[in-house]
């Protein structure tokens, strides 16, 4: 996604959200001196509930950053703190160098109207408005001229494939179409940061897969900076550039999907990843045959191509496939090198994971 990917769009620093009880004394004297788990346990002993505990991560420009965990892990709490739908107890949320947690209500309204897009599991459509008017609604809040509202709304309607449904009402749409309206409405303001909290989990499996495809198509076109919440590892595997797994309000592990699958931090992470086929995870660059020599007659594929994508090509080119990176030959993948790599990973995953 380009060099911009190295630029940080959003930073979450030492974020805490504590319900009930008085947590203020801890943040004056204990943070930084006491381990996160120990501090969380002290709070619970005092009747407080740390729903998010010392959460830290960056989201880069154009990146899809996925946060996942089981119900009650704190993932939705974090994204609601990022958007200030709920107020964090402690920490920083820095967007373009400015701490959102220090912004006034007036400033925050302006940021939401112009920089921040949000999509949630419940579509939140206004039943008395048509598809077009639902999508144009946030543009009217911005005070844009009607002509500009129409142009922008029509652009995102085409982007999400809702042409011809502009005059329909939400009750006349399928679940997948309603979710498209929600996505289009959030995109209409051309947000710089996009928060999606389990947007597809209420959909049937087939529609959910189609919406994931649509989401990835839109992202290839727009290159948004995205925080995406899910409890489904296969969904995360399909869409994430990087991901973070949470448990009990704390961060357990962060990395690319492949890093989490190949090197899970503990049994909790391993349980998420154990059913994932390795052919979807391993890339061409991970299965290169070090003894094979590239030949001009061999077909070529990019180094970030998945093994799953390579298999049909290997079936008809037993001599191997040249693997390319930035226009240069990185090496050769053969059927033998794929089998050896898969066997090695299966052996590693079968070993006991340290607690």
N, C-alpha and C positions, 0 to 999 in steps of 0.2 A: 504493500500500500504506500510505498514511497518513503523518502527520507523524513517526511513530516512525522512518521510513526514514532520517531525518537523524541518528539516534543511532547511534553506533558500538558494535557488539557485540564485534567481534574486531579487533585490530590486530596486524599482522606488521611488525616493525621490524628492518631491517638483519640479516635472517636469512641465515646461512651454514650449509651442511653440507659439510664437507670430508672426503673419505676418503683414507686412506693419508698417509704423510709427517707432518711436524710443522708445523701451521699456526699454533700459538700465537704465535710471534714476530710474525707479520703482524698479528694482532689487538691486540697491545700497541703497535705503532708505526706501522702502515701504513694501517689503516682510517680513512677520512675524509680522508686526505692523498693517496691514490693512486686513480686511476680504477678502477672495478670490473673492466673488461676487462683492464687492465694488471695489476692485482693477481691476477686469476684466472690469467693467463698466467705470472706469476712462480711461483705455486703449482704449476702444471703442470710448469714447468721443474725444480722441486725434487721432482717425483715425486708430488705430491698431486693429488687430483681434486676440484675444487669442483663438487659436484652441484647446489648452490643457492648463488647468489652475490649477496649484498646485496639480498634480496627484501623489498619494502615494499608493503603495501596495507592497506586497511580493509574490513571487511565490516559493513554497516549492519543494523540490526534489520529483519527481514522480507525481506532481500535475497537473491537467488540470485546469487552471485558465482562465475563460471566461470573456471577456470584451464585453458588449453589449450596444446598444443605437440606437436611430433613426438615419437616415441619417443626417450628420452634427453635431453629438454629440461629435465627437473628438476621437472615438475609433480607427479608422484607423491611425489617426495622432499619437496617442500614440505608437502603435506597430511599426510604421515607425521610431519614435524617439528611441525606444528601440534598433532597429537594425541599427540605424544611416543611414537609407536610406534618411532621412531628418535630419537636425541638430536641436537639441533642443536649445531653447533660454536660458534656465536656468534649473538647477537641477542636479541630479545624476542618473545614471543607473549602478548599481553595480552587476556585474556577478562574482561569486566566489571571492568576496572581492575586486575586481578591478573595478574602474569607467570607463565604456566604453566610456563616453563622453570625457575623457581625453586621449584616446588612439590615437596614430599617425595613419595616413592612412595605413602605412605598417603593424602596429600591428593589425589594424582593418581587413585588408585583411586576415591575418593569422587566426584571430578569426572566421571570416565567413567561411573560408575553413575547419576549424577543429572543431569548437564548436557550430556553429549556423546553424540551418536549417530553411528555409523559404518556405511557400507555399501560393500562392495567388489565387484569384478568376479567373483571366486569367492565364491559365496554363503555358504560357511562354515557351512552348516546341520549340526546334529548328526543323523546318519542314524538313530540309535536312538530319537530323540524324535519325537513327532507334531508336526504343524503347531502345535497349541495350545501344547504344552510347549516347543517351540523359541522361540515368541514370548514365553511367560511366563518363560523362563529368566532373563533379566536382572532381572526383577522379584523373582524368588526370591533373587537375589544381594543385592538391596536390603533383603531381610528383611521384605518386606511380608506382611501376613496373607493367607492363601490366598484369602479372599473378595475382597480388593482386587486380587490378582493376576488372578483370573478376570474381574473387571469391566473392568480396564484392557486385558487381552489381548483380550477379546471386542470391546471398542470399536475397537481398531486392526484386528482381523480384518474387521470390517464396513467400516472405512474403506478398506481395500485390496481389498475384494471377494473375500474368501476364505470367506464363509459357506458352510457345508456341507462344507468340507474340513478341519475342525478335527482330525479323528482320522486323517487320511492321514499317511503318512510321506514324507519328501523324495523317495525313489525312485519314488513313485507320482505325482509332480507333473511338469508340463512345466517348461521353463526359465523361462518367464514367471511361472508360479505360484511357483517356488522363489525368484525374485527378489522377489516380493511378500511372501513370508515374511520374507526378509532385511530388507526395508523396514519391515514391521510390527514386527519384533523391535527394530529400532533406534528406532522411534517409541514403543514401549511405555513407555519410561522418560520420555517427554515431554521430549526434549532441548531445550536452549536454543540449541545450535549443532550443526549436522548436516553431517558430512563424507561425501561420496560420491565414490569413486574409480572412474571408468569403470563405473558399475553396470550399464549396459545393453549394453556392447560385445560381450558373448559371446552375445547373443540374435540370432535371425533378424531381418531388417529389418522385417517386418510386426509381430512381437512387440515389437521395440524401439520402434517408433512408438507402439504401444498403451501401452507402459510410460511413455514420455515424457508421453503424454496423462494417464495415471493420476497420474504424479508432479506435473504441473501442477495437476491437480484437488485433490490432497492439499495442495499448497502454498497454493492459494487458500483452503482451509479453515483451515489451521494457521498460516500466515505465519511459518515458521521462518527463522532466519538460516542460510544454506546456502553451503558451499564445494563446488563440483561440478567434478570433473576429467573432461575429455574430450579426444580428439584430433580430433573430428568437428565442423567449423565449423557445419554445418547443425543439428546437435544443440544446439550453443551458441546459435545464432541463435534457436532455438525457446524456450529456457528462460532465457537469461541476462538479468538486469537490467543488470549490467556484467560485463566480462570482461577477463582479462589473458592475453597471449600471451607464452610463454617460449621461449628458445633458449639452449642451452649453459649452463643454470643461471641465466640472467639474464632480467630482465623486458625485453621489447622494446617493448610498448605496452599501455596500459590505457584502457578507455573503454566506452561502450555498443557493442553490435554495429554499430549504424548508423554511429557515429563511426569505428570501425575499417575499415568497408567503404568509406566515402566518403573518408576521409583516412588510408590505411595509412601507417605510419611508414617502411616499407622494402619491398623486394621479397619478403622472407620473409612478412610480414603480407599483402601483396597476393596471394601465391600461395594463401593460405588462403581468401581472399574472392572470387577472380576468377570462380568458378562460381556465386556466389550471385545469384539473380534479384533485381533491385532492387525489384520490386513487393512483395517480402516485407520489405524493409528500410525503404523510405520510408514515412513516416506522412502522414496527411491534412494535418497542419499544415505539412509540407514541400512540398506541391504546390498551395497555394492560388493561385487566379487573382486577382491584385491588381486587375484591371479589372472583374471581375464583381460585381454587387450582389446581396446576399441577398434572397430573396423568401419570403414566408410559405408559398407553395405547394411550396417545395423540401423534400425529406426532409432529415433531419439525422443526423449521425454525430459521435462524439467525436473530438477532435483526435489521439488516439493510435491511432486505427484505421489499419491498414495499407492501402496502395494496393491490394494484392491483394484485400482485403475490399471495397473501394470499387467495383471494376470492374463486378461484376454490377449494382449499383445505378445506376452511371453509364450502363449500357447502356439502361436503361429510363427514365432521367431526364436527358435530354440538356441540359436547362437548367442542371443543376448540383446540387450537394449542399451544404447548409449545414453548416459545421464548427463544433462547439461546444466550449467549454472552460469548466468551472465554471458552466454555465448561461447563458453569454453567447456570441453569435455571433462566431467568430474570423474567418470569411471564407467563401468559396465555392470548391469544387473543381469544375472542369469537365474534360471529356475533353481539351480543348486544353491545359490546365495540366498534366495528368498526362503527356501525350505530351511536352511541352516539358521537364518535369523529368527524365523518363527519358532523353531524348536528351542532355540536359546531363550527367547522371551517367555515361552510357555514354561520352561524349567525354572526360570527366575520367579515367575508369578506363582508357581506351585510351592515355592519355598515359604517358610514361615516368615511373616512380616513382623519386625520388631515393634513392640508396643510403645 
